[in-house]
Amino acid sequence: MMRLSKKKFILVLILLAIASGVIWGLPFDNPLKTDGIDFDNVAMSILENGFFYKSEFMNAMIERTFYPLFLAGVYKVFGHHLIVVCIIQIFIFAGLAVLVYKLCQRLFSERVARLASIITALCYSIASFTGYIYREIFFPTLIFLMVYFLYRAQKEKKAVWFVASGMVFGAASLTNSIIQFFIIFIIANFLFLERKNIKEILPKLAVFLLAFAIFVSPWVIGNYINYGRTPFLSKSGVLLAMRAEKMHDIQGKVIQHIIANTTGDFFAQKMFPNYDPIEARFGWDSWNEWEAMVDGGTDPREADRILNERGVKEFIKHPIMFAEMSLIDFLKFNTPMVPDVRMQHMFAVPGTYPNLPDFVKGSIILFIRFVYLVLGAFIIYAVVKYIRHWQKMSWIILIIFYFNLAFSNLHALARYSVPVYPFYIILFALGFLALWDRYIPGAKTEKKK
């Protein structure tokens, strides 16, 4: 691959990513699952009534309406054909692989860029989501594009990159509101990086904030007029209440859930007859309570305030329980993924692959998890080795830290980690090549840019 010219390599990379998307994404016969059904309903509502039309579908998805808007645009041009969405998502995925290549070129070396981008293009944990009506291709690409623009803004100090960063951050916030508080990290990091030039950076940060505000203002205004609330901080109360409910449900079974989220439900079921994965997955009583209050006429903001207050009180009262739940959600967030199956649930459903002995099933699970553990070791090595180069590493490390922090303290599923996979892959490539050059005789070390 190193012998290819840069232009030829990009062409090969795009073809690899497209092939990966076709192989891992298109075989699944039902693109509409769980959240996908809701996204599709909102998209059809936008087509029928317009984006700012008041509807129950929009109200339910007020904090994540940008992806349905993307779907509505695809449906408007090509009709309601889910396969077209999947094909477009394959090309977006290919674009993500190219972005990984371009960013690593700028920050590190051609070797790192080629290795990281090839792994991204072949990574089934990302590519498999091209075949679903989920945000897990659209949102990660927005996140990576935002980070790319932030690096350009940091290095070049041109207003255009601060505008681009602000607009993409706005689009990402409207796609998944979990990212909204990253604005604090953006401002803090710029102030730290430019601490000797505060007067020069403040106007640029103002440009960033203005671009963000202008981009999101139509949604903020429209949603407030229609529903009395905005996409930001929406449903935070119900999430906190659900988390408080879960941390109570797992009491006396914390070890069970730690083992389950470390080795998988298959082993937990063998070890603990009373193990129930649902206890640490959802807080349905709190969700049903929120829906009952809203259906009964309570203002959604008031319902959210009530649940928010209750959740915070529980966290303050039981900090150890909160920490236990955070550990379990951290493990959930970083659970390995395999195509069309949640790794945690692999072989856990009774009757799954009855011809395989339990020993073989267990060995497969442990092997996959061991591979991910080795990958994690390379990632940690890269962070330890290169963190002192904060100018280059800051946005990569911060986005990984932020997503882990946010989901570990709210509610985590393995697929929620897809936005940080490209950054994990970059760190793996850095760590692997650093160790390769150190321990493999005759390895050629390419100088960093």
C-alpha positions as CSV (number, residue, x, y, z in Angstrom):
1,M,0.0,0.0,0.0
2,M,2.9,2.4,0.7
3,R,4.0,2.1,-3.0
4,L,0.7,3.5,-4.2
5,S,0.6,7.2,-4.9
6,K,-1.6,9.3,-2.6
7,K,-4.3,9.7,-5.3
8,K,-4.3,6.0,-6.1
9,F,-4.4,5.1,-2.4
10,I,-7.5,7.3,-1.8
11,L,-9.2,5.6,-4.8
12,V,-8.4,2.1,-3.3
13,L,-9.5,3.3,0.1
14,I,-12.9,4.4,-1.2
15,L,-13.4,1.1,-3.1
16,L,-12.5,-0.8,0.1
17,A,-14.9,1.2,2.2
18,I,-17.7,0.7,-0.4
19,A,-17.0,-3.0,-0.5
20,S,-17.0,-3.2,3.3
21,G,-20.3,-1.4,3.5
22,V,-21.9,-3.8,0.9
23,I,-20.5,-6.9,2.7
24,W,-21.3,-5.9,6.2
25,G,-24.3,-3.6,5.8
26,L,-26.5,-4.7,3.0
27,P,-27.1,-8.4,3.8
28,F,-29.5,-7.6,6.7
29,D,-33.0,-7.7,5.4
30,N,-34.7,-5.3,7.8
31,P,-33.1,-1.8,7.9
32,L,-35.9,-0.6,10.2
33,K,-35.4,-1.6,13.8
34,T,-36.2,0.1,17.1
35,D,-35.1,3.7,16.7
36,G,-35.1,3.3,12.9
37,I,-38.9,3.0,12.9
38,D,-39.2,6.4,14.7
39,F,-36.7,8.1,12.4
40,D,-38.6,6.9,9.4
41,N,-42.0,8.1,10.9
42,V,-40.5,11.5,11.5
43,A,-39.0,11.7,8.0
44,M,-42.4,10.9,6.5
45,S,-44.1,13.5,8.7
46,I,-41.6,16.1,7.5
47,L,-42.4,15.2,3.9
48,E,-46.2,15.4,4.4
49,N,-46.4,18.4,6.7
50,G,-43.1,20.4,6.5
51,F,-40.3,20.5,9.0
52,F,-41.8,23.0,11.4
53,Y,-45.3,21.5,11.4
54,K,-46.4,20.5,14.9
55,S,-46.7,16.8,15.1
56,E,-46.5,14.0,17.7
57,F,-43.6,12.4,15.9
58,M,-41.5,15.6,15.9
59,N,-42.4,16.2,19.6
60,A,-41.1,12.7,20.5
61,M,-37.8,13.2,18.7
62,I,-37.2,16.9,19.4
63,E,-33.6,16.3,20.5
64,R,-32.6,14.3,17.4
65,T,-34.4,15.7,14.3
66,F,-31.4,16.3,12.0
67,Y,-31.1,12.7,10.9
68,P,-34.8,12.4,10.0
69,L,-34.3,15.6,8.0
70,F,-31.6,13.9,6.1
71,L,-33.9,10.9,5.5
72,A,-36.7,13.2,4.3
73,G,-34.3,14.8,1.8
74,V,-33.4,11.3,0.4
75,Y,-37.0,10.3,0.3
76,K,-37.9,13.5,-1.5
77,V,-35.4,12.9,-4.3
78,F,-35.5,9.1,-4.6
79,G,-38.8,8.1,-3.0
80,H,-39.4,6.0,0.1
81,H,-36.8,3.4,-0.7
82,L,-34.7,2.3,2.3
83,I,-32.1,0.6,0.1
84,V,-31.2,4.1,-1.3
85,V,-30.6,5.4,2.2
86,C,-28.3,2.4,2.8
87,I,-26.4,3.0,-0.4
88,I,-25.9,6.7,0.4
89,Q,-24.8,5.8,3.9
90,I,-22.2,3.5,2.3
91,F,-20.8,6.5,0.4
92,I,-20.9,8.6,3.6
93,F,-18.9,5.8,5.3
94,A,-16.3,5.9,2.5
95,G,-16.1,9.7,3.1
96,L,-15.4,9.0,6.7
97,A,-12.5,6.7,5.8
98,V,-11.0,9.4,3.6
99,L,-11.4,12.0,6.4
100,V,-9.5,9.6,8.7
101,Y,-6.7,9.5,6.1
102,K,-6.6,13.2,5.6
103,L,-6.5,14.1,9.3
104,C,-3.8,11.6,10.1
105,Q,-1.8,12.9,7.2
106,R,-1.9,16.4,8.7
107,L,-1.2,15.3,12.3
108,F,1.1,12.3,12.0
109,S,2.5,10.5,9.0
110,E,1.6,8.8,5.8
111,R,2.1,5.4,7.4
112,V,-0.3,6.2,10.3
113,A,-2.8,7.7,7.8
114,R,-2.8,4.7,5.6
115,L,-3.0,2.1,8.4
116,A,-5.7,4.0,10.3
117,S,-7.9,4.7,7.2
118,I,-7.6,1.1,5.9
119,I,-8.7,-0.3,9.3
120,T,-11.6,2.2,9.3
121,A,-12.7,1.2,5.9
122,L,-12.6,-2.5,6.9
123,C,-14.1,-2.1,10.4
124,Y,-17.4,-4.0,10.5
125,S,-18.3,-2.3,13.8
126,I,-18.8,0.9,11.7
127,A,-19.6,-0.5,8.3
128,S,-22.4,-2.8,9.4
129,F,-24.5,0.3,10.4
130,T,-24.7,1.4,6.7
131,G,-27.5,-1.2,6.4
132,Y,-29.7,0.3,9.1
133,I,-31.8,3.4,9.4
134,Y,-29.8,4.5,12.4
135,R,-27.6,7.6,13.1
136,E,-24.5,5.4,13.5
137,I,-23.0,6.4,10.1
138,F,-24.4,10.0,9.8
139,F,-23.6,11.1,13.4
140,P,-20.0,9.7,13.6
141,T,-19.2,11.4,10.3
142,L,-20.4,14.7,11.6
143,I,-18.4,14.2,14.8
144,F,-15.2,13.4,12.8
145,L,-15.8,16.3,10.4
146,M,-16.2,18.6,13.4
147,V,-12.9,17.4,14.9
148,Y,-11.2,17.8,11.5
149,F,-12.4,21.4,11.3
150,L,-11.3,22.1,14.9
151,Y,-7.8,21.0,14.0
152,R,-7.8,23.3,11.0
153,A,-9.1,26.1,13.1
154,Q,-6.4,25.5,15.7
155,K,-3.6,25.4,13.2
156,E,-4.6,28.0,10.7
157,K,-6.6,30.4,12.9
158,K,-8.8,31.3,9.9
159,A,-12.4,32.4,10.7
160,V,-13.7,30.1,8.0
161,W,-12.7,27.0,10.0
162,F,-14.3,28.4,13.2
163,V,-17.5,29.0,11.2
164,A,-17.3,25.5,9.7
165,S,-16.7,23.9,13.2
166,G,-19.6,25.8,14.7
167,M,-22.0,24.8,12.0
168,V,-21.0,21.1,12.0
169,F,-21.2,21.1,15.8
170,G,-24.7,22.5,15.5
171,A,-25.7,19.8,13.0
172,A,-24.2,17.1,15.3
173,S,-26.1,18.6,18.3
174,L,-29.3,18.4,16.4
175,T,-28.6,14.8,15.4
176,N,-27.8,13.6,18.9
177,S,-28.0,16.0,21.8
178,I,-25.5,14.0,23.8
179,I,-22.7,16.1,22.2
180,Q,-24.2,19.5,23.3
181,F,-22.0,19.9,26.3
182,F,-18.8,19.3,24.3
183,I,-19.0,23.0,23.6
184,I,-17.5,23.5,27.1
185,F,-14.5,21.3,26.1
186,I,-14.1,23.2,22.8
187,I,-13.9,26.6,24.5
188,A,-11.7,25.4,27.4
189,N,-9.2,23.6,25.1
190,F,-8.9,26.6,22.8
191,L,-8.3,28.9,25.8
192,F,-5.6,26.5,27.0
193,L,-3.9,26.0,23.7
194,E,-3.9,29.8,23.0
195,R,-3.3,30.9,26.6
196,K,-0.5,33.2,25.5
197,N,-2.8,34.7,22.8
198,I,-6.1,35.1,24.6
199,K,-7.0,38.4,23.0
200,E,-6.5,36.9,19.5
201,I,-8.5,33.7,20.2
202,L,-11.5,35.2,21.9
203,P,-12.9,36.8,18.7
204,K,-12.5,33.5,16.8
205,L,-14.4,31.7,19.6
206,A,-17.1,34.3,19.3
207,V,-17.3,33.5,15.6
208,F,-17.6,29.8,16.4
209,L,-20.4,30.4,18.9
210,L,-22.2,32.8,16.5
211,A,-22.0,30.2,13.7
212,F,-23.4,27.5,16.0
213,A,-26.2,29.8,17.3
214,I,-27.2,30.8,13.8
215,F,-27.3,27.2,12.6
216,V,-29.4,25.9,15.5
217,S,-31.7,28.9,15.9
218,P,-34.5,27.8,13.5
219,W,-34.9,24.5,15.4
220,V,-34.7,26.3,18.8
221,I,-37.3,28.9,17.8
222,G,-39.6,26.5,16.0
223,N,-39.5,23.8,18.7
224,Y,-40.1,26.4,21.4
225,I,-43.1,27.8,19.6
226,N,-44.6,24.4,18.8
227,Y,-43.7,22.4,22.0
228,G,-42.6,25.0,24.6
229,R,-39.1,23.4,24.7
230,T,-35.9,23.2,22.7
231,P,-33.7,20.4,21.4
232,F,-31.2,21.1,24.2
233,L,-31.5,19.6,27.6
234,S,-34.7,17.9,26.4
235,K,-35.7,14.7,28.4
236,S,-32.6,15.0,30.6
237,G,-34.8,14.5,33.6
238,V,-36.3,11.2,32.4
239,L,-32.8,9.9,31.6
240,L,-31.6,10.7,35.1
241,A,-34.6,9.1,36.6
242,M,-34.2,6.0,34.5
243,R,-30.6,5.8,35.6
244,A,-31.5,6.1,39.3
245,E,-34.1,3.3,38.8
246,K,-31.4,1.1,37.3
247,M,-28.9,1.6,40.0
248,H,-31.5,0.5,42.6
249,D,-32.5,-2.5,40.5
250,I,-29.0,-3.9,40.3
251,Q,-28.3,-3.8,44.1
252,G,-27.2,-7.1,45.4
253,K,-26.3,-8.2,41.8
254,V,-23.6,-5.7,40.9
255,I,-21.0,-8.4,40.5
256,Q,-23.3,-10.3,38.1
257,H,-23.7,-7.3,35.8
258,I,-20.0,-6.5,35.9
259,I,-19.1,-10.1,34.9
260,A,-21.9,-10.0,32.2
261,N,-20.6,-6.8,30.7
262,T,-17.0,-8.0,30.9
263,T,-17.4,-11.5,29.5
264,G,-21.0,-11.6,28.1
265,D,-24.5,-12.7,29.2
266,F,-23.6,-16.2,28.1
267,F,-21.2,-16.6,31.1
268,A,-23.4,-14.6,33.5
269,Q,-26.3,-16.9,32.8
270,K,-24.2,-20.0,33.5
271,M,-22.8,-18.6,36.7
272,F,-25.9,-16.8,38.1
273,P,-29.3,-18.5,37.6
274,N,-31.2,-15.3,38.6
275,Y,-29.2,-13.0,36.3
276,D,-31.4,-10.5,34.4
277,P,-29.7,-8.2,31.9
278,I,-32.8,-5.9,31.7
279,E,-32.1,-4.7,35.2
280,A,-29.1,-2.7,34.0
281,R,-30.4,-1.8,30.5
282,F,-33.5,0.2,30.9
283,G,-35.5,2.1,33.6
284,W,-38.9,1.5,32.1
285,D,-40.9,2.5,35.2
286,S,-39.5,6.0,35.0
287,W,-40.1,6.2,31.3
288,N,-43.7,5.1,31.7
289,E,-44.1,7.7,34.5
290,W,-42.9,10.5,32.2
291,E,-45.2,9.4,29.4
292,A,-48.2,9.1,31.8
293,M,-47.5,12.7,33.1
294,V,-47.3,14.1,29.6
295,D,-50.4,12.2,28.4
296,G,-52.2,13.4,31.5
297,G,-51.7,17.0,30.6
298,T,-48.5,17.9,32.5
299,D,-46.2,20.2,30.6
300,P,-43.2,18.1,29.3
301,R,-40.8,20.6,30.9
302,E,-42.5,20.3,34.3
303,A,-42.5,16.5,34.0
304,D,-38.8,16.6,33.1
305,R,-38.1,18.9,36.0
306,I,-39.8,16.6,38.5
307,L,-37.9,13.5,37.3
308,N,-34.6,15.5,37.1
309,E,-35.0,16.6,40.7
310,R,-35.7,13.1,41.9
311,G,-32.8,11.6,40.0
312,V,-30.3,14.1,41.2
313,K,-31.4,13.6,44.8
314,E,-30.9,9.8,44.4
315,F,-27.4,10.4,43.0
316,I,-26.4,12.6,45.9
317,K,-27.9,10.2,48.4
318,H,-26.2,7.1,46.9
319,P,-22.9,8.1,45.3
320,I,-21.5,4.5,45.6
321,M,-24.5,3.1,43.8
322,F,-24.1,5.8,41.1
323,A,-20.4,4.9,40.7
324,E,-21.3,1.2,40.3
325,M,-23.9,2.0,37.6
326,S,-21.3,4.2,35.8
327,L,-18.8,1.4,35.7
328,I,-21.4,-1.0,34.2
329,D,-22.4,1.6,31.6
330,F,-18.7,2.2,30.8
331,L,-18.4,-1.5,30.1
332,K,-21.6,-1.5,28.0
333,F,-20.3,1.5,26.0
334,N,-17.0,-0.3,25.2
335,T,-18.5,-3.7,24.6
336,P,-17.1,-5.3,21.4
337,M,-19.5,-5.4,18.4
338,V,-20.1,-8.1,15.8
339,P,-22.3,-7.8,12.7
340,D,-26.1,-7.9,13.4
341,V,-25.5,-9.2,17.0
342,R,-24.9,-7.5,20.3
343,M,-21.7,-9.0,21.6
344,Q,-23.0,-9.0,25.1
345,H,-25.9,-11.2,24.1
346,M,-23.9,-13.6,21.8
347,F,-25.1,-17.2,22.4
348,A,-27.2,-16.0,25.4
349,V,-30.6,-16.7,23.8
350,P,-31.6,-20.4,24.6
351,G,-31.4,-22.6,21.5
352,T,-28.9,-20.4,19.6
353,Y,-26.6,-22.6,17.5
354,P,-27.6,-25.8,19.4
355,N,-25.0,-27.9,17.5
356,L,-22.2,-25.9,19.0
357,P,-20.9,-27.1,22.4
358,D,-20.8,-24.6,25.2
359,F,-17.0,-24.8,25.3
360,V,-16.9,-23.7,21.7
361,K,-19.4,-20.9,22.2
362,G,-17.4,-19.6,25.3
363,S,-14.1,-19.8,23.4
364,I,-15.5,-17.7,20.5
365,I,-16.7,-15.1,22.9
366,L,-13.5,-14.9,24.9
367,F,-11.4,-14.8,21.7
368,I,-13.2,-11.8,20.3
369,R,-13.0,-10.0,23.7
370,F,-9.3,-10.9,24.0
371,V,-8.7,-9.3,20.5
372,Y,-10.5,-6.2,21.6
373,L,-8.5,-6.2,24.8
374,V,-5.2,-6.3,22.9
375,L,-6.4,-3.4,20.7
376,G,-7.3,-1.5,23.8
377,A,-3.7,-2.0,25.1
378,F,-2.3,-0.4,21.9
379,I,-4.7,2.5,22.3
380,I,-3.7,3.1,26.0
381,Y,0.0,2.9,25.0
382,A,-0.5,5.5,22.3
383,V,-2.3,7.8,24.8
384,V,0.5,7.5,27.4
385,K,3.2,7.9,24.8
386,Y,1.8,10.9,22.9
387,I,-0.4,12.8,25.3
388,R,2.5,15.2,26.0
389,H,2.0,16.3,22.4
390,W,-1.3,18.0,23.3
391,Q,-1.4,20.2,20.2
392,K,-1.7,17.1,18.1
393,M,-3.6,14.8,20.4
394,S,-6.0,17.1,22.3
395,W,-9.2,16.9,20.1
396,I,-8.8,13.1,19.7
397,I,-8.4,12.5,23.4
398,L,-11.1,14.9,24.4
399,I,-13.8,13.5,22.1
400,I,-13.0,10.0,23.4
401,F,-13.0,11.1,27.0
402,Y,-16.3,13.1,26.5
403,F,-18.3,10.3,25.0
404,N,-17.1,7.8,27.6
405,L,-17.9,10.3,30.4
406,A,-21.3,11.2,29.0
407,F,-22.6,7.7,28.2
408,S,-21.1,6.2,31.3
409,N,-23.1,8.6,33.5
410,L,-26.4,8.5,31.5
411,H,-27.3,5.4,29.5
412,A,-25.0,3.3,27.3
413,L,-25.3,0.7,24.6
414,A,-22.4,-0.7,22.5
415,R,-23.6,1.0,19.3
416,Y,-23.4,4.4,21.0
417,S,-19.6,4.1,20.9
418,V,-19.5,4.1,17.0
419,P,-18.6,7.9,16.9
420,V,-15.4,7.2,18.8
421,Y,-14.3,4.2,16.8
422,P,-12.4,6.2,14.2
423,F,-10.5,7.9,17.0
424,Y,-9.8,4.6,18.7
425,I,-8.5,3.3,15.4
426,I,-6.2,6.3,15.0
427,L,-4.7,5.7,18.5
428,F,-4.4,2.0,17.7
429,A,-2.4,2.8,14.5
430,L,-0.2,5.2,16.4
431,G,0.5,2.7,19.2
432,F,1.0,-0.3,16.9
433,L,3.5,1.5,14.6
434,A,5.4,3.0,17.6
435,L,5.9,-0.5,19.0
436,W,6.6,-2.0,15.6
437,D,9.4,0.5,15.0
438,R,10.7,-0.1,18.5
439,Y,10.8,-3.8,18.6
440,I,10.9,-5.1,15.0
441,P,14.5,-5.3,13.6
442,G,14.9,-3.3,10.4
443,A,11.6,-1.5,10.8
444,K,11.6,1.9,9.0
445,T,10.5,4.8,11.1
446,E,8.9,7.5,9.0
447,K,9.5,11.0,10.4
448,K,6.4,12.8,11.6
449,K,5.4,15.9,9.9
